[in-house]
Amino acid sequence: MASSKMVVGLCAAGLAVLAAYAYQAQREPRGPAPAPGATSTPVAAAAPAAKPVAVEVGEVRLVAMPDEVSAVGTLASSQSVMVRPEIAGRVSAIGFRDGTEVGKGAVMVRLDDATQRAELAQALASLELARSNATRTEDLFRRKFVSGSARDQASANLRVAEAAVELARARLLRSEIRAPFTGVVGIRRVSIGDYVKEGADLVNLEDLSSLKVDFRVPESNLAQIRTGQSVGVTVDAYEGRSFDAVDEAIDPQVDAQGRALLLRARIDNRERLLRPGLFARVRLVLQDRPSVASIPEEALIPTAEGQYVFVVDEGKARRVEVTTGARRQARVEVRSGLASGMRVVTAGQIKLRDGAAVSVVEPAAPSVAGR
C-alpha cells in the first residue's frame, strides 16, 4: 500500500510541473501581429545573382596532323668500305690526308713495287722473243721449211708470253690501292715503311653524299607502307631540327622474332652535317592529313564514360562530348563534337557545370625567374 501511494504521488507531482510550464509559455509576449494581407510565413531574403566563373579558353583550329609511326635506327654511309691490300708488301707512299675527300680511282696507298716491275720487264722481254719466233716460223711455214705443228707451237708460245705480261701488269697494279668511289677517308692505321699483309686494314672510306637509316615498324602497319613515303629523322646532335628522308626499300620478309618489318630510308647529306653511326629517331609518315580539327590538350576532361570539353557559347559553358584521335605538340585531334572556330575552356573547368555563366580572362603571363 505504501509503494502504491508513493507512485501516485510522483505522478501527481510530474503533472503539476508540466501544467506550470504550459501556463508560463502561454504568458510569454508575442511579436507584433502581421499586417493585413501579409502571410504568416517569414519571407526569405532574395539570393544574390551567381557570379560568372573566370575561365581561360582556346580555339578549335585546323592543323596538319599526319598519320605516322615512330621508330629508332642508326645512320650509315651510302657506301662504306675498309681499304685493304690484295698483296703483301711494304708501304712506300700514302696519297691522302686523314679526314679529307678523295676521288674515285685516286691512289690512296702505294706498296713497294720493285719486284713487280722486274717481273713485268721479264715478261715483256719474253713476249718480244715469242713474237719474233712466231713471225719467223710463219715465214718459214709459208716457204714450206717447217711443219704446221711448228707454226702452231710458236703461236701458242706467243699467246703464253702475252698472258704473262698481263699477269705481271696486274700484279704491279695491285701494289697501288685506289679509291673504289668518291668519299671521305678516315684515320689511317698504317705509316710509310710499315709491312702489311694481304687483307690488312689500312683506312676506312665513307661516301657521305647521302646517308641511309635502317629501322623497324610493327607488322600491323604493313598495309600502309610503300616506297617513296616521307620520313623525318632527328638526332641528338641537332636538337630541334628534323632532316627529310625518303623510304626507298622495304625488306620482303617480316622478322618472325620481333614481328617487325625492316625499312631503309635515304637522307640527302650534301651539307655534310650528319655522320654515320649517329643514333636517329625516325618518323614515317603513313598518310598526309593537312587539315585536322584540334584542341589544346588541357581542354580535354576524361571520365569513365568518355571524354568531354566545355564550350563557351554566348557567355555560358556548354558540356560537349568529343571523340579524339592523334596527339601532336600539345594538341589533340577531335574527330566529332566540335567545329573549327569554337572556343573551349582550357583552365577553370573544375568550377564549371553545364549552363554556368563564364567570364573569359587572358592566360596568366609566365613568371620570370629571379624577378
Phi and psi in degrees as a GROMACS rama.xvg file:
@    title "Ramachandran Plot"
@    xaxis  label "Phi"
@    yaxis  label "Psi"
@TYPE xy
-62.8121  -40.7293  ALA-2
-65.2754  -39.9522  SER-3
-65.8503  -37.838  SER-4
-66.6974  -36.039  LYS-5
-66.3092  -41.4036  MET-6
-64.1404  -43.0893  VAL-7
-62.516  -35.9472  VAL-8
-67.6762  -41.8351  GLY-9
-64.2357  -41.473  LEU-10
-62.6433  -41.7383  CYS-11
-64.2423  -39.6635  ALA-12
-63.5314  -40.7229  ALA-13
-64.3731  -42.7514  GLY-14
-61.9332  -37.3055  LEU-15
-64.7299  -40.8473  ALA-16
-63.8152  -44.8927  VAL-17
-62.3647  -38.7469  LEU-18
-65.5851  -38.7411  ALA-19
-66.0624  -39.4418  ALA-20
-65.6135  -40.1753  TYR-21
-67.5572  -38.2764  ALA-22
-64.6907  -40.8803  TYR-23
-66.9215  -38.6035  GLN-24
-64.3028  -34.4245  ALA-25
-69.5539  -24.306  GLN-26
-86.1273  -13.6501  ARG-27
-65.0688  141.754  GLU-28
-67.6873  142.26  PRO-29
-97.5446  162.302  ARG-30
-72.4559  172.037  GLY-31
-62.0831  145.936  PRO-32
-66.2072  143.794  ALA-33
-65.3693  149.803  PRO-34
-64.1749  153.895  ALA-35
-59.0027  134.652  PRO-36
88.0639  -12.1611  GLY-37
-85.5621  149.994  ALA-38
-83.308  157.704  THR-39
-80.0092  -14.3585  SER-40
-81.3172  132.425  THR-41
-60.9206  142.939  PRO-42
-89.4983  124.178  VAL-43
-73.7321  147.777  ALA-44
-67.9084  143.704  ALA-45
-64.3967  128.05  ALA-46
-71.1711  138.617  ALA-47
-67.8937  153.609  PRO-48
-64.2839  142.559  ALA-49
-65.2782  134.602  ALA-50
-78.3394  134.04  LYS-51
-60.5437  144.674  PRO-52
-84.2766  127.993  VAL-53
-75.85  127.14  ALA-54
-137.656  158.191  VAL-55
-106.472  147.09  GLU-56
-128.285  157.543  VAL-57
-131.841  164.965  GLY-58
-107.407  144.515  GLU-59
-73.8535  117.168  VAL-60
-122.265  151.52  ARG-61
-90.2835  120.73  LEU-62
-132.192  162.907  VAL-63
-78.7164  124.778  ALA-64
-143.012  76.6351  MET-65
-68.6133  152.467  PRO-66
-73.8693  129.019  ASP-67
-148.871  162.017  GLU-68
-128.229  140.248  VAL-69
-102.625  148.846  SER-70
-155.477  176.626  ALA-71
-127.527  155.859  VAL-72
-162.692  -172.83  GLY-73
-130.402  133.576  THR-74
-72.2794  143.358  LEU-75
-138.264  154.333  ALA-76
-66.315  152.535  SER-77
-61.5875  -42.2738  SER-78
-137.195  138.123  GLN-79
-144.983  135.73  SER-80
-149.496  145.961  VAL-81
-95.514  116.241  MET-82
-72.0423  125.992  VAL-83
-136.935  147.062  ARG-84
-80.6863  150.487  PRO-85
-88.909  -16.8599  GLU-86
-130.42  159.235  ILE-87
-80.832  152.807  ALA-88
172.628  177.008  GLY-89
-100.242  133.253  ARG-90
-68.9057  122.349  VAL-91
-106.36  -22.3944  SER-92
-158.199  148.849  ALA-93
-124.254  124.838  ILE-94
-102.838  26.3187  GLY-95
-150.854  164.652  PHE-96
-109.241  142.984  ARG-97
-55.2369  135.373  ASP-98
77.832  10.4226  GLY-99
-104.994  168.509  THR-100
-92.3619  139.696  GLU-101
-124.782  150.174  VAL-102
-87.6747  161.757  GLY-103
-62.0904  131.441  LYS-104
88.3104  -5.38312  GLY-105
-68.9998  142.414  ALA-106
-74.0658  117.937  VAL-107
-93.4062  -45.9748  MET-108
-138.082  136.967  VAL-109
-119.464  128.725  ARG-110
-93.1505  158.391  LEU-111
-59.2997  122.391  ASP-112
-116.216  21.9694  ASP-113
-60.446  -43.1687  ALA-114
-65.7044  -43.9458  THR-115
-65.5609  -36.4546  GLN-116
-67.2815  -38.7517  ARG-117
-64.7412  -40.6475  ALA-118
-63.6574  -37.4791  GLU-119
-67.0397  -42.5837  LEU-120
-61.3036  -41.6341  ALA-121
-63.1842  -43.1879  GLN-122
-64.8564  -37.2248  ALA-123
-65.7245  -38.5513  LEU-124
-65.3425  -43.1827  ALA-125
-63.8186  -35.2675  SER-126
-66.3239  -40.8301  LEU-127
-62.2335  -41.756  GLU-128
-66.198  -42.8803  LEU-129
-65.0983  -35.0068  ALA-130
-68.1677  -39.957  ARG-131
-64.9547  -43.9411  SER-132
-62.687  -40.6236  ASN-133
-65.5273  -38.7087  ALA-134
-66.5771  -43.567  THR-135
-66.1575  -42.4709  ARG-136
-65.3263  -38.3707  THR-137
-63.3812  -38.9218  GLU-138
-67.1901  -40.9795  ASP-139
-67.3644  -34.8937  LEU-140
-67.0833  -37.0254  PHE-141
-65.9394  -29.7778  ARG-142
-93.2261  8.47978  ARG-143
60.8755  37.0626  LYS-144
-96.5689  -17.802  PHE-145
-131.224  161.689  VAL-146
-82.7797  170.171  SER-147
-66.086  -33.2388  GLY-148
-65.1821  -35.5058  SER-149
-65.3475  -40.7266  ALA-150
-62.8626  -41.6013  ARG-151
-63.9231  -38.4639  ASP-152
-64.3746  -41.743  GLN-153
-65.8513  -38.357  ALA-154
-66.3219  -39.1842  SER-155
-65.668  -40.3059  ALA-156
-62.1708  -34.4308  ASN-157
-65.3569  -43.3366  LEU-158
-66.1936  -35.9337  ARG-159
-64.0886  -42.3  VAL-160
-64.6703  -39.0839  ALA-161
-64.2788  -40.2606  GLU-162
-65.9068  -36.1227  ALA-163
-64.1207  -36.3143  ALA-164
-66.6458  -43.6564  VAL-165
-61.652  -39.6901  GLU-166
-64.9469  -42.1163  LEU-167
-64.9964  -37.883  ALA-168
-66.9587  -39.5555  ARG-169
-62.9838  -40.9313  ALA-170
-65.1594  -36.2163  ARG-171
-67.4302  -41.484  LEU-172
-63.8647  -30.1887  LEU-173
-70.5117  -13.3681  ARG-174
-78.2612  -9.90109  SER-175
-110.565  118.307  GLU-176
-96.0196  114.999  ILE-177
-106.863  156.736  ARG-178
-71.9256  126.81  ALA-179
-75.2941  -17.4133  PRO-180
-158.939  165.694  PHE-181
-72.6482  129.661  THR-182
-171.028  -173.377  GLY-183
-107.204  128.705  VAL-184
-83.7515  153.622  VAL-185
-89.9293  -145.806  GLY-186
-96.9082  121.946  ILE-187
-67.6906  153.528  ARG-188
-112.07  6.13356  ARG-189
-133.436  165.615  VAL-190
-131.736  166.315  SER-191
-62.032  131.913  ILE-192
101.172  -15.5548  GLY-193
-68.5548  142.473  ASP-194
-97.8005  121.572  TYR-195
-115.219  145.211  VAL-196
-89.4186  162.303  LYS-197
-63.4183  134.436  GLU-198
86.9853  3.39184  GLY-199
-73.8187  146.179  ALA-200
-72.0688  126.524  ASP-201
-105.55  -56.9465  LEU-202
-165.421  149.885  VAL-203
-91.2593  147.699  ASN-204
-125.655  127.256  LEU-205
-124.313  131.474  GLU-206
-90.0102  107.954  ASP-207
-101.377  7.42848  LEU-208
-62.6183  -30.4239  SER-209
-147.76  154.252  SER-210
-121.93  154.717  LEU-211
-118.968  150.296  LYS-212
-133.607  124.193  VAL-213
-97.8921  134.566  ASP-214
-149.067  165.82  PHE-215
-120.749  143.199  ARG-216
-127.097  154.551  VAL-217
-60.8188  147.959  PRO-218
-64.1673  -19.6959  GLU-219
-64.8831  -18.6886  SER-220
-92.9768  7.61918  ASN-221
-56.4156  -42.3686  LEU-222
-67.1248  -18.6902  ALA-223
-99.5647  -3.26958  GLN-224
-99.5465  137.72  ILE-225
-154.363  159.438  ARG-226
-69.4203  150.396  THR-227
93.5017  -4.14985  GLY-228
-72.7146  151.915  GLN-229
-75.5453  142.11  SER-230
-132.664  130.807  VAL-231
-103.537  131.831  GLY-232
-122.26  129.992  VAL-233
-124.137  146.931  THR-234
-132.346  155.211  VAL-235
-66.2521  -24.8157  ASP-236
-66.638  -26.7058  ALA-237
-127.385  77.7781  TYR-238
-65.4241  133.049  GLU-239
85.307  -0.906514  GLY-240
-115.003  137.359  ARG-241
-113.287  137.647  SER-242
-105.583  133.906  PHE-243
-80.658  138.171  ASP-244
-140.005  170.137  ALA-245
-131.929  133.383  VAL-246
-69.9283  116.41  ASP-247
-112.563  -14.1629  GLU-248
-152.791  143.854  ALA-249
-126.71  125.109  ILE-250
-63.1951  131.977  ASP-251
-70.4983  -12.9302  PRO-252
-114.406  134.35  GLN-253
-84.5011  134.799  VAL-254
-65.0888  116.385  ASP-255
-72.0853  -22.3372  ALA-256
-78.311  -51.24  GLN-257
-97.4222  -1.25181  GLY-258
51.7968  48.9944  ARG-259
-134.267  159.909  ALA-260
-113.047  131.914  LEU-261
-88.8832  128.489  LEU-262
-124.504  156.36  LEU-263
-130.153  127.515  ARG-264
-116.713  154.618  ALA-265
-120.182  137.961  ARG-266
-115.779  131.262  ILE-267
-72.3893  120.141  ASP-268
-124.545  37.961  ASN-269
-66.4152  -20.42  ARG-270
-80.5831  -7.497  GLU-271
60.9997  33.5116  ARG-272
-82.1361  -34.5784  LEU-273
-98.3654  154.924  LEU-274
-129.917  149.227  ARG-275
-61.3982  145.415  PRO-276
96.8831  -10.8604  GLY-277
-68.4362  140.619  LEU-278
-73.5177  132.451  PHE-279
-126.962  142.634  ALA-280
-104.626  129.203  ARG-281
-117.114  137.076  VAL-282
-122.335  112.555  ARG-283
-95.0601  120.015  LEU-284
-82.643  113.368  VAL-285
-84.0417  -35.8467  LEU-286
-154.171  130.232  GLN-287
-77.1186  130.303  ASP-288
-132.095  90.5409  ARG-289
-76.0264  -15.881  PRO-290
-137.421  95.3552  SER-291
-125.989  130.851  VAL-292
-69.5022  131.99  ALA-293
-144.928  156.482  SER-294
-131.932  160.324  ILE-295
-62.1412  145.569  PRO-296
-58.4818  -36.1332  GLU-297
-70.1146  -11.5802  GLU-298
-79.1886  -17.941  ALA-299
-81.6013  133.425  LEU-300
-119.605  108.096  ILE-301
-84.3471  143.077  PRO-302
-135.516  174.061  THR-303
-65.7227  -29.6776  ALA-304
-86.4644  -18.0571  GLU-305
157.643  -157.179  GLY-306
-124.159  145.739  GLN-307
-147.489  167.754  TYR-308
-136.405  165.117  VAL-309
-103.831  125.088  PHE-310
-101.277  133.991  VAL-311
-87.4877  115.9  VAL-312
-134.337  110.904  ASP-313
54.1583  46.5894  GLU-314
78.1329  7.52044  GLY-315
-128.038  153.35  LYS-316
-89.9822  132.998  ALA-317
-125.493  123.917  ARG-318
-77.9529  129.394  ARG-319
-131.834  125.211  VAL-320
-78.1302  140.179  GLU-321
-131.361  158.313  VAL-322
-114.176  127.183  THR-323
-108.709  166.682  THR-324
-134.674  -121.556  GLY-325
-73.6912  161.724  ALA-326
-124.847  133.152  ARG-327
-146.199  127.426  ARG-328
49.3992  54.3185  GLN-329
65.6317  19.3021  ALA-330
-125.631  151.041  ARG-331
-119.19  133.715  VAL-332
-70.1101  134.64  GLU-333
-112.496  115.296  VAL-334
-90.1958  -22.7812  ARG-335
-156.34  153.395  SER-336
105.791  -25.7957  GLY-337
-131.456  159.867  LEU-338
-127.021  158.169  ALA-339
-59.5757  137.762  SER-340
97.3037  -18.0863  GLY-341
-65.6401  152.418  MET-342
-105.905  129.051  ARG-343
-117.259  148.784  VAL-344
-76.083  128.677  VAL-345
-109.527  -15.2246  THR-346
-150.999  137.437  ALA-347
101.846  7.92905  GLY-348
-65.4082  -25.6435  GLN-349
-63.3056  -23.8243  ILE-350
-96.7348  -0.192528  LYS-351
-94.1066  154.511  LEU-352
-138.87  163.526  ARG-353
-61.7404  124  ASP-354
91.8895  -1.76446  GLY-355
-69.5657  145.706  ALA-356
-73.0539  140.708  ALA-357
-130.386  155.398  VAL-358
-127.269  118.062  SER-359
-79.9075  127.823  VAL-360
-120.119  158.823  VAL-361
-74.529  145.865  GLU-362
-60.667  145.726  PRO-363
-66.8234  137.424  ALA-364
-68.445  138.572  ALA-365
-63.7386  141.084  PRO-366
-71.3696  145.189  SER-367
-99.1878  126.596  VAL-368
-61.7047  135.633  ALA-369
88.8499  2.00716  GLY-370
